[in-house]
Amino acid sequence: MEIRKNLLDHNNKSVFFAAKKKKKAQSSIELVMVVCMVSLIFSVFYTNMLQKNMNLKADRLDQNSRQLSYYIAYELNNVYVQGDGYSRNFTLPQKILDYDYNVSVFDNIVYVFIETNNTYLKKTIPINISGNFTGGLNCLFNKKGIIYVNN
């Protein structure tokens, strides 16, 4: 009888320990699942924030480039309207939001070419232009209806 009692006690202990191990394994699995879910939620929010940040930067680049083309067209129109002999100095930024750019004028349209392959334009009044725009100080001079840039 005592042997049987010892055997039952031993079986009860092993059942108890097996149940305890099962609970530990279940807790570990639940912890891993919670960590995975939190990581997934965090990565979705992080990706969304990065996308919005990239859109904001693209919008700022677009706005600054468009403003630059309007500003150059305004300066050209102003020098032309003032008449022969008028000159004006104005400053252009070296870069637009850390991007290099070039300015060209064809067929009375100011083109701003950004290194991201974007182009922005603004129409001017019909004028003849000679010279190139540079980042920094630019000088415009009206001589008999022809606008000289940095000459």
ZATIPA-668201 format. One line per field, with one value per atom (N, C-alpha, C): residue in one letter; chain; atom name; x, y, z. Coordinates in Angstrom, 1 decimal, always signed. Example, Ala and Ser with C-alpha at 12.3 -4.5 7.8 and 13.67 -1.06 7.14 Angstrom:
BEGIN
lumtor = c(a / a / a / s / s / s)
migu = c(A / A / A / A / A / A)
vofi = c(N / CA / C / N / CA / C)
X = c(+13.2 / +12.3 / +13.2 / +12.8 / +13.7 / +12.9)
Y = c(-5.7 / -4.5 / -3.3 / -2.2 / -1.1 / +0.0)
Z = c(+7.8 / +7.8 / +7.8 / +7.1 / +7.1 / +7.9)
END
This chain:
BEGIN
lumtor = c(m / m / m / e / e / e / i / i / i / r / r / r / k / k / k / n / n / n / l / l / l / l / l / l / d / d / d / h / h / h / n / n / n / n / n / n / k / k / k / s / s / s / v / v / v / f / f / f / f / f / f / a / a / a / a / a / a / k / k / k / k / k / k / k / k / k / k / k / k / k / k / k / a / a / a / q / q / q / s / s / s / s / s / s / i / i / i / e / e / e / l / l / l / v / v / v / m / m / m / v / v / v / v / v / v / c / c / c / m / m / m / v / v / v / s / s / s / l / l / l / i / i / i / f / f / f / s / s / s / v / v / v / f / f / f / y / y / y / t / t / t / n / n / n / m / m / m / l / l / l / q / q / q / k / k / k / n / n / n / m / m / m / n / n / n / l / l / l / k / k / k / a / a / a / d / d / d / r / r / r / l / l / l / d / d / d / q / q / q / n / n / n / s / s / s / r / r / r / q / q / q / l / l / l / s / s / s / y / y / y / y / y / y / i / i / i / a / a / a / y / y / y / e / e / e / l / l / l / n / n / n / n / n / n / v / v / v / y / y / y / v / v / v / q / q / q / g / g / g / d / d / d / g / g / g / y / y / y / s / s / s / r / r / r / n / n / n / f / f / f / t / t / t / l / l / l / p / p / p / q / q / q / k / k / k / i / i / i / l / l / l / d / d / d / y / y / y / d / d / d / y / y / y / n / n / n / v / v / v / s / s / s / v / v / v / f / f / f / d / d / d / n / n / n / i / i / i / v / v / v / y / y / y / v / v / v / f / f / f / i / i / i / e / e / e / t / t / t / n / n / n / n / n / n / t / t / t / y / y / y / l / l / l / k / k / k / k / k / k / t / t / t / i / i / i / p / p / p / i / i / i / n / n / n / i / i / i / s / s / s / g / g / g / n / n / n / f / f / f / t / t / t / g / g / g / g / g / g / l / l / l / n / n / n / c / c / c / l / l / l / f / f / f / n / n / n / k / k / k / k / k / k / g / g / g / i / i / i / i / i / i / y / y / y / v / v / v / n / n / n / n / n / n)
migu = c(A / A / A / A / A / A / A / A / A / A / A / A / A / A / A / A / A / A / A / A / A / A / A / A / A / A / A / A / A / A / A / A / A / A / A / A / A / A / A / A / A / A / A / A / A / A / A / A / A / A / A / A / A / A / A / A / A / A / A / A / A / A / A / A / A / A / A / A / A / A / A / A / A / A / A / A / A / A / A / A / A / A / A / A / A / A / A / A / A / A / A / A / A / A / A / A / A / A / A / A / A / A / A / A / A / A / A / A / A / A / A / A / A / A / A / A / A / A / A / A / A / A / A / A / A / A / A / A / A / A / A / A / A / A / A / A / A / A / A / A / A / A / A / A / A / A / A / A / A / A / A / A / A / A / A / A / A / A / A / A / A / A / A / A / A / A / A / A / A / A / A / A / A / A / A / A / A / A / A / A / A / A / A / A / A / A / A / A / A / A / A / A / A / A / A / A / A / A / A / A / A / A / A / A / A / A / A / A / A / A / A / A / A / A / A / A / A / A / A / A / A / A / A / A / A / A / A / A / A / A / A / A / A / A / A / A / A / A / A / A / A / A / A / A / A / A / A / A / A / A / A / A / A / A / A / A / A / A / A / A / A / A / A / A / A / A / A / A / A / A / A / A / A / A / A / A / A / A / A / A / A / A / A / A / A / A / A / A / A / A / A / A / A / A / A / A / A / A / A / A / A / A / A / A / A / A / A / A / A / A / A / A / A / A / A / A / A / A / A / A / A / A / A / A / A / A / A / A / A / A / A / A / A / A / A / A / A / A / A / A / A / A / A / A / A / A / A / A / A / A / A / A / A / A / A / A / A / A / A / A / A / A / A / A / A / A / A / A / A / A / A / A / A / A / A / A / A / A / A / A / A / A / A / A / A / A / A / A / A / A / A / A / A / A / A / A / A / A / A / A / A / A / A / A / A / A / A / A / A / A / A / A / A / A / A / A / A / A / A / A / A / A / A / A / A / A / A / A / A / A / A / A / A / A / A / A / A / A / A / A / A / A / A / A / A / A / A / A / A / A / A / A / A)
vofi = c(N / CA / C / N / CA / C / N / CA / C / N / CA / C / N / CA / C / N / CA / C / N / CA / C / N / CA / C / N / CA / C / N / CA / C / N / CA / C / N / CA / C / N / CA / C / N / CA / C / N / CA / C / N / CA / C / N / CA / C / N / CA / C / N / CA / C / N / CA / C / N / CA / C / N / CA / C / N / CA / C / N / CA / C / N / CA / C / N / CA / C / N / CA / C / N / CA / C / N / CA / C / N / CA / C / N / CA / C / N / CA / C / N / CA / C / N / CA / C / N / CA / C / N / CA / C / N / CA / C / N / CA / C / N / CA / C / N / CA / C / N / CA / C / N / CA / C / N / CA / C / N / CA / C / N / CA / C / N / CA / C / N / CA / C / N / CA / C / N / CA / C / N / CA / C / N / CA / C / N / CA / C / N / CA / C / N / CA / C / N / CA / C / N / CA / C / N / CA / C / N / CA / C / N / CA / C / N / CA / C / N / CA / C / N / CA / C / N / CA / C / N / CA / C / N / CA / C / N / CA / C / N / CA / C / N / CA / C / N / CA / C / N / CA / C / N / CA / C / N / CA / C / N / CA / C / N / CA / C / N / CA / C / N / CA / C / N / CA / C / N / CA / C / N / CA / C / N / CA / C / N / CA / C / N / CA / C / N / CA / C / N / CA / C / N / CA / C / N / CA / C / N / CA / C / N / CA / C / N / CA / C / N / CA / C / N / CA / C / N / CA / C / N / CA / C / N / CA / C / N / CA / C / N / CA / C / N / CA / C / N / CA / C / N / CA / C / N / CA / C / N / CA / C / N / CA / C / N / CA / C / N / CA / C / N / CA / C / N / CA / C / N / CA / C / N / CA / C / N / CA / C / N / CA / C / N / CA / C / N / CA / C / N / CA / C / N / CA / C / N / CA / C / N / CA / C / N / CA / C / N / CA / C / N / CA / C / N / CA / C / N / CA / C / N / CA / C / N / CA / C / N / CA / C / N / CA / C / N / CA / C / N / CA / C / N / CA / C / N / CA / C / N / CA / C / N / CA / C / N / CA / C / N / CA / C / N / CA / C / N / CA / C / N / CA / C / N / CA / C / N / CA / C / N / CA / C / N / CA / C / N / CA / C / N / CA / C / N / CA / C / N / CA / C / N / CA / C / N / CA / C / N / CA / C / N / CA / C / N / CA / C / N / CA / C / N / CA / C)
X = c(+0.8 / +0.0 / +0.9 / +1.9 / +2.8 / +3.5 / +3.9 / +4.5 / +3.6 / +2.3 / +1.3 / +1.1 / +1.1 / +1.0 / +2.1 / +3.4 / +4.5 / +4.5 / +4.0 / +3.8 / +2.8 / +1.7 / +0.7 / +1.2 / +1.9 / +2.6 / +3.5 / +4.3 / +5.3 / +4.5 / +3.4 / +2.6 / +2.0 / +1.5 / +0.9 / +1.9 / +3.2 / +4.2 / +4.6 / +4.7 / +5.1 / +4.0 / +2.7 / +1.6 / +1.6 / +1.9 / +2.0 / +3.1 / +4.3 / +5.4 / +5.2 / +4.5 / +4.2 / +3.2 / +2.2 / +1.3 / +2.0 / +3.0 / +3.7 / +4.6 / +5.2 / +6.0 / +5.2 / +4.0 / +3.0 / +2.6 / +2.4 / +2.0 / +3.2 / +4.4 / +5.6 / +5.7 / +5.5 / +5.6 / +4.6 / +3.3 / +2.3 / +2.5 / +3.1 / +3.4 / +4.5 / +5.5 / +6.5 / +6.0 / +5.1 / +4.5 / +3.7 / +2.9 / +2.1 / +3.0 / +4.1 / +5.0 / +5.6 / +6.0 / +6.5 / +5.4 / +4.2 / +3.1 / +2.9 / +2.9 / +2.6 / +3.7 / +5.0 / +6.1 / +6.0 / +5.6 / +5.5 / +4.4 / +3.3 / +2.2 / +2.6 / +3.2 / +3.7 / +4.7 / +5.6 / +6.6 / +5.9 / +4.9 / +4.2 / +3.5 / +2.8 / +2.1 / +3.1 / +4.2 / +5.2 / +5.8 / +6.0 / +6.6 / +5.6 / +4.3 / +3.3 / +3.3 / +3.3 / +3.3 / +4.6 / +5.7 / +7.0 / +7.0 / +6.5 / +6.5 / +5.6 / +4.5 / +3.5 / +4.2 / +4.9 / +5.6 / +6.7 / +7.4 / +8.5 / +7.8 / +6.7 / +6.1 / +5.6 / +5.0 / +4.5 / +5.7 / +6.8 / +8.0 / +8.5 / +8.6 / +9.0 / +8.1 / +6.8 / +5.8 / +6.0 / +6.2 / +6.5 / +7.7 / +8.8 / +10.0 / +9.8 / +9.1 / +8.8 / +7.9 / +7.0 / +6.1 / +6.9 / +7.8 / +8.6 / +9.6 / +10.1 / +11.0 / +10.2 / +9.0 / +8.1 / +7.8 / +7.4 / +7.1 / +8.3 / +9.4 / +10.6 / +11.0 / +11.0 / +11.4 / +10.4 / +9.2 / +8.2 / +8.3 / +8.6 / +8.8 / +10.1 / +11.1 / +12.3 / +12.1 / +11.3 / +11.0 / +10.2 / +9.2 / +8.4 / +9.3 / +10.2 / +11.1 / +12.0 / +12.6 / +13.4 / +12.6 / +11.4 / +10.6 / +10.2 / +9.9 / +9.6 / +10.7 / +12.0 / +13.1 / +13.4 / +13.3 / +13.4 / +12.4 / +11.1 / +10.1 / +10.3 / +10.7 / +11.0 / +12.1 / +13.2 / +14.3 / +13.9 / +13.1 / +12.6 / +11.7 / +10.8 / +9.8 / +10.4 / +11.4 / +12.1 / +12.8 / +13.2 / +13.7 / +15.2 / +15.6 / +17.1 / +17.9 / +19.0 / +20.0 / +19.7 / +18.6 / +18.3 / +19.0 / +19.6 / +20.3 / +19.8 / +19.9 / +19.4 / +20.2 / +20.6 / +21.3 / +20.3 / +20.4 / +19.5 / +20.3 / +19.9 / +20.6 / +19.7 / +20.3 / +19.7 / +20.3 / +19.6 / +20.2 / +21.2 / +22.2 / +23.2 / +22.5 / +21.6 / +20.9 / +19.5 / +18.6 / +17.2 / +17.1 / +16.9 / +16.8 / +17.9 / +19.1 / +20.3 / +20.3 / +19.5 / +19.6 / +20.2 / +21.0 / +21.6 / +20.5 / +20.6 / +19.6 / +20.3 / +19.6 / +20.0 / +18.8 / +19.1 / +18.1 / +18.4 / +17.4 / +17.5 / +16.2 / +16.4 / +15.2 / +15.1 / +14.0 / +13.8 / +12.4 / +12.3 / +10.9 / +10.1 / +10.8 / +10.1 / +9.6 / +10.2 / +9.8 / +11.0 / +10.9 / +12.0 / +11.8 / +12.9 / +12.9 / +13.9 / +13.4 / +14.3 / +14.4 / +15.6 / +15.8 / +16.4 / +15.8 / +16.3 / +17.0 / +18.0 / +18.7 / +17.9 / +16.7 / +15.7 / +14.9 / +15.3 / +14.7 / +13.3 / +13.0 / +11.8 / +12.1 / +11.1 / +11.3 / +10.1 / +10.5 / +9.5 / +9.6 / +8.5 / +8.6 / +7.6 / +8.0 / +7.1 / +7.3 / +6.2 / +6.3 / +6.6 / +7.4 / +7.8 / +7.2 / +7.3 / +6.9 / +8.0 / +7.6 / +8.6 / +9.8 / +10.9 / +12.2 / +13.3 / +14.4 / +15.6 / +16.6 / +17.2 / +18.0 / +19.4 / +20.5 / +21.8 / +22.5 / +23.1 / +23.9 / +23.3 / +23.9 / +23.5 / +23.3 / +22.3 / +22.1 / +23.0 / +23.4 / +24.2 / +23.7 / +24.0 / +23.7 / +24.5 / +23.9 / +24.6 / +24.1 / +25.0 / +24.7 / +24.6 / +23.5 / +23.3 / +23.0 / +23.5 / +23.3 / +22.5 / +21.4 / +20.6 / +20.8 / +21.0 / +21.2 / +20.4 / +19.6 / +18.7 / +19.5 / +19.8 / +20.5 / +19.7 / +18.9 / +18.1 / +17.2 / +16.5 / +15.5 / +16.1 / +17.4 / +18.0 / +18.5 / +18.1 / +18.5 / +19.8 / +20.8 / +22.1 / +22.2 / +22.5 / +22.6 / +24.1 / +24.6 / +25.9 / +27.0 / +26.7 / +27.7 / +28.2)
Y = c(-1.2 / +0.0 / +1.3 / +1.2 / +2.4 / +2.6 / +1.5 / +1.6 / +2.2 / +1.8 / +2.3 / +3.8 / +4.2 / +5.6 / +6.4 / +5.9 / +6.6 / +6.7 / +5.7 / +5.7 / +6.7 / +6.8 / +7.8 / +9.2 / +9.4 / +10.7 / +11.1 / +10.1 / +10.4 / +10.8 / +10.1 / +10.4 / +11.8 / +12.1 / +13.4 / +14.5 / +14.3 / +15.3 / +15.5 / +14.4 / +14.5 / +15.1 / +14.9 / +15.6 / +17.0 / +17.4 / +18.8 / +19.5 / +18.9 / +19.5 / +19.6 / +18.6 / +18.6 / +19.8 / +20.0 / +21.1 / +22.4 / +22.5 / +23.7 / +24.0 / +23.0 / +23.2 / +23.7 / +23.1 / +23.5 / +24.9 / +25.4 / +26.8 / +27.7 / +27.3 / +28.1 / +28.2 / +27.1 / +27.2 / +28.0 / +27.9 / +28.7 / +30.2 / +30.6 / +32.0 / +32.5 / +31.6 / +32.0 / +32.3 / +31.4 / +31.6 / +32.8 / +33.1 / +34.3 / +35.6 / +35.5 / +36.7 / +36.9 / +35.9 / +36.0 / +36.6 / +36.1 / +36.6 / +38.1 / +38.5 / +39.9 / +40.8 / +40.3 / +41.1 / +41.2 / +40.2 / +40.2 / +41.2 / +41.2 / +42.1 / +43.5 / +43.8 / +45.2 / +45.6 / +44.7 / +45.0 / +45.3 / +44.5 / +44.8 / +46.1 / +46.4 / +47.7 / +48.9 / +48.7 / +49.8 / +50.0 / +48.9 / +49.0 / +49.6 / +49.3 / +50.0 / +51.5 / +51.9 / +53.3 / +54.0 / +53.3 / +53.9 / +54.1 / +53.1 / +53.2 / +54.3 / +54.5 / +55.5 / +56.9 / +57.0 / +58.3 / +58.6 / +57.6 / +57.8 / +58.3 / +57.7 / +58.1 / +59.5 / +59.9 / +61.3 / +62.3 / +61.9 / +62.7 / +62.9 / +61.9 / +62.0 / +62.8 / +62.7 / +63.5 / +65.0 / +65.3 / +66.7 / +67.3 / +66.5 / +67.0 / +67.3 / +66.4 / +66.6 / +67.8 / +68.0 / +69.2 / +70.5 / +70.5 / +71.7 / +71.9 / +70.9 / +71.0 / +71.6 / +71.1 / +71.6 / +73.1 / +73.4 / +74.8 / +75.8 / +75.4 / +76.3 / +76.4 / +75.4 / +75.5 / +76.3 / +76.2 / +77.0 / +78.5 / +78.7 / +80.1 / +80.7 / +79.9 / +80.4 / +80.7 / +79.9 / +80.2 / +81.5 / +81.7 / +82.9 / +84.2 / +84.0 / +85.1 / +85.5 / +84.6 / +84.9 / +85.6 / +85.1 / +85.7 / +87.1 / +87.3 / +88.6 / +89.6 / +89.2 / +90.0 / +90.4 / +89.4 / +89.6 / +90.6 / +90.4 / +91.3 / +92.7 / +92.8 / +94.1 / +94.9 / +94.2 / +94.9 / +95.3 / +94.5 / +94.8 / +96.0 / +96.0 / +97.1 / +98.4 / +98.4 / +99.7 / +100.4 / +99.7 / +100.3 / +100.2 / +100.9 / +100.9 / +101.5 / +100.8 / +101.3 / +100.8 / +100.2 / +99.8 / +98.5 / +98.5 / +97.2 / +96.9 / +95.7 / +95.2 / +94.0 / +93.9 / +92.7 / +92.0 / +90.7 / +89.8 / +88.5 / +87.9 / +86.7 / +85.4 / +84.4 / +83.1 / +82.1 / +81.2 / +80.2 / +79.3 / +78.9 / +77.9 / +76.6 / +76.1 / +74.9 / +75.1 / +74.2 / +74.1 / +72.9 / +73.0 / +71.9 / +70.8 / +71.3 / +70.4 / +69.8 / +70.2 / +69.7 / +70.8 / +70.4 / +71.3 / +71.6 / +72.8 / +73.2 / +74.0 / +74.1 / +75.0 / +75.8 / +77.0 / +77.9 / +78.2 / +78.0 / +78.4 / +79.1 / +79.9 / +80.7 / +80.4 / +79.8 / +79.5 / +80.0 / +80.6 / +81.1 / +81.8 / +82.7 / +83.5 / +82.7 / +81.5 / +80.7 / +80.4 / +80.7 / +80.4 / +78.9 / +78.2 / +76.7 / +76.6 / +75.9 / +75.5 / +74.0 / +73.5 / +72.1 / +71.6 / +70.7 / +70.1 / +68.8 / +68.5 / +67.2 / +66.0 / +66.1 / +65.0 / +64.8 / +65.4 / +65.3 / +66.0 / +66.9 / +67.7 / +69.0 / +69.6 / +70.8 / +71.8 / +73.0 / +74.0 / +75.2 / +75.8 / +76.9 / +78.0 / +79.2 / +80.4 / +81.2 / +81.6 / +82.4 / +83.9 / +84.5 / +85.9 / +86.7 / +88.0 / +88.8 / +88.6 / +88.8 / +88.6 / +89.4 / +88.8 / +89.5 / +88.7 / +89.3 / +88.6 / +88.6 / +87.5 / +87.3 / +86.7 / +87.3 / +86.8 / +86.6 / +85.4 / +85.1 / +83.9 / +83.6 / +82.4 / +82.9 / +82.3 / +82.5 / +81.5 / +82.0 / +81.2 / +81.3 / +80.3 / +80.5 / +81.6 / +82.4 / +83.5 / +84.8 / +85.8 / +87.1 / +87.1 / +87.7 / +87.8 / +89.2 / +89.7 / +91.1 / +91.0 / +91.8 / +91.9 / +93.3 / +93.5 / +94.8 / +94.9 / +95.9 / +96.1 / +97.0 / +96.6 / +97.4 / +97.3 / +98.3 / +98.4 / +97.2 / +96.8 / +95.7 / +94.3 / +94.2 / +92.9 / +92.8 / +91.8 / +91.6 / +90.8 / +91.4 / +90.7 / +90.2 / +88.9 / +88.2 / +88.0 / +88.6 / +88.4 / +88.8 / +89.8 / +90.2 / +91.6)
Z = c(+0.0 / +0.0 / +0.0 / +0.8 / +0.9 / -0.5 / -1.1 / -2.4 / -3.4 / -3.3 / -4.2 / -4.0 / -2.7 / -2.3 / -2.9 / -2.7 / -3.3 / -4.8 / -5.4 / -6.9 / -7.3 / -6.6 / -6.9 / -6.6 / -5.5 / -5.3 / -6.4 / -6.8 / -7.9 / -9.2 / -9.5 / -10.7 / -10.6 / -9.4 / -9.2 / -9.4 / -8.9 / -9.0 / -10.5 / -11.2 / -12.6 / -13.4 / -13.1 / -13.8 / -13.4 / -12.2 / -11.8 / -12.5 / -12.6 / -13.3 / -14.8 / -15.4 / -16.8 / -17.1 / -16.2 / -16.4 / -16.2 / -15.3 / -15.1 / -16.3 / -16.9 / -18.1 / -19.2 / -19.3 / -20.4 / -20.3 / -19.1 / -18.8 / -19.2 / -18.8 / -19.2 / -20.7 / -21.4 / -22.8 / -23.5 / -22.9 / -23.4 / -23.2 / -22.0 / -21.7 / -22.7 / -23.0 / -23.9 / -25.3 / -25.7 / -27.1 / -27.1 / -26.1 / -26.0 / -26.0 / -25.3 / -25.3 / -26.7 / -27.3 / -28.7 / -29.6 / -29.5 / -30.4 / -30.1 / -28.8 / -28.5 / -29.0 / -28.9 / -29.4 / -30.9 / -31.6 / -33.1 / -33.5 / -32.8 / -33.1 / -32.9 / -31.8 / -31.5 / -32.5 / -32.9 / -34.0 / -35.3 / -35.6 / -36.9 / -36.9 / -35.8 / -35.7 / -35.7 / -35.1 / -35.1 / -36.5 / -37.2 / -38.6 / -39.5 / -39.4 / -40.2 / -40.0 / -38.7 / -38.4 / -38.9 / -38.7 / -39.1 / -40.6 / -41.4 / -42.8 / -43.3 / -42.6 / -42.9 / -42.6 / -41.5 / -41.2 / -42.2 / -42.7 / -43.7 / -45.0 / -45.4 / -46.6 / -46.6 / -45.4 / -45.3 / -45.3 / -44.7 / -44.7 / -46.1 / -46.9 / -48.3 / -49.1 / -48.9 / -49.6 / -49.2 / -47.9 / -47.5 / -48.1 / -48.2 / -48.8 / -50.3 / -51.0 / -52.4 / -52.6 / -51.7 / -51.8 / -51.6 / -50.6 / -50.4 / -51.6 / -52.2 / -53.3 / -54.5 / -54.7 / -55.7 / -55.5 / -54.3 / -54.0 / -54.1 / -53.6 / -53.7 / -55.1 / -55.9 / -57.3 / -58.1 / -57.9 / -58.6 / -58.2 / -56.9 / -56.5 / -57.2 / -57.3 / -58.0 / -59.4 / -60.1 / -61.5 / -61.6 / -60.7 / -60.7 / -60.3 / -59.4 / -59.0 / -60.1 / -60.9 / -62.0 / -63.1 / -63.4 / -64.4 / -64.0 / -62.7 / -62.2 / -62.4 / -62.0 / -62.2 / -63.7 / -64.5 / -66.0 / -66.5 / -66.1 / -66.6 / -66.1 / -64.8 / -64.2 / -64.9 / -65.2 / -65.9 / -67.3 / -68.0 / -69.3 / -69.3 / -68.4 / -68.3 / -67.9 / -67.1 / -66.7 / -67.9 / -68.9 / -70.1 / -70.2 / -71.3 / -71.7 / -70.6 / -70.2 / -69.3 / -67.8 / -67.6 / -66.2 / -65.9 / -64.7 / -64.2 / -62.8 / -62.5 / -61.2 / -60.8 / -59.5 / -58.9 / -58.1 / -58.2 / -57.3 / -57.0 / -56.0 / -55.5 / -55.7 / -56.2 / -56.3 / -55.3 / -54.8 / -53.8 / -54.6 / -53.8 / -54.4 / -54.8 / -53.9 / -54.1 / -53.6 / -54.1 / -53.6 / -52.8 / -51.5 / -50.5 / -50.8 / -50.9 / -51.1 / -52.5 / -53.5 / -54.8 / -55.7 / -56.7 / -57.7 / -58.7 / -59.3 / -60.3 / -61.4 / -62.5 / -63.6 / -64.1 / -64.5 / -65.0 / -66.5 / -67.3 / -68.7 / -69.2 / -70.2 / -70.7 / -72.2 / -72.7 / -74.1 / -74.4 / -75.5 / -76.0 / -74.9 / -74.2 / -73.2 / -72.0 / -71.7 / -70.6 / -69.8 / -68.5 / -67.5 / -67.1 / -67.3 / -66.9 / -65.8 / -64.7 / -63.6 / -63.6 / -63.9 / -64.0 / -62.7 / -62.0 / -60.7 / -61.0 / -60.2 / -60.5 / -60.2 / -59.7 / -59.5 / -60.8 / -61.9 / -63.2 / -63.2 / -62.3 / -62.4 / -63.1 / -63.8 / -64.4 / -64.0 / -63.7 / -63.4 / -64.3 / -64.6 / -65.6 / -65.3 / -65.8 / -65.7 / -66.9 / -67.6 / -68.8 / -68.5 / -69.3 / -69.2 / -70.3 / -70.3 / -71.5 / -72.6 / -73.8 / -74.9 / -74.8 / -74.5 / -74.3 / -74.9 / -75.3 / -75.7 / -74.5 / -74.2 / -73.1 / -73.5 / -73.0 / -73.3 / -72.0 / -71.8 / -70.6 / -69.8 / -68.7 / -67.9 / -66.4 / -65.8 / -64.3 / -63.5 / -62.4 / -61.5 / -60.1 / -59.2 / -57.8 / -57.2 / -56.4 / -55.8 / -56.5 / -56.6 / -57.1 / -58.6 / -59.2 / -60.6 / -60.9 / -62.1 / -62.5 / -63.8 / -63.9 / -65.1 / -65.6 / -66.9 / -67.5 / -68.8 / -68.9 / -70.1 / -71.1 / -72.2 / -73.2 / -74.5 / -74.8 / -76.1 / -76.2 / -75.1 / -75.1 / -75.0 / -74.9 / -74.7 / -73.3 / -72.5 / -71.1 / -71.1 / -70.5 / -70.4 / -68.9 / -68.8 / -67.5 / -67.2 / -66.1 / -65.7 / -66.7 / -67.5 / -68.6 / -68.2)
END
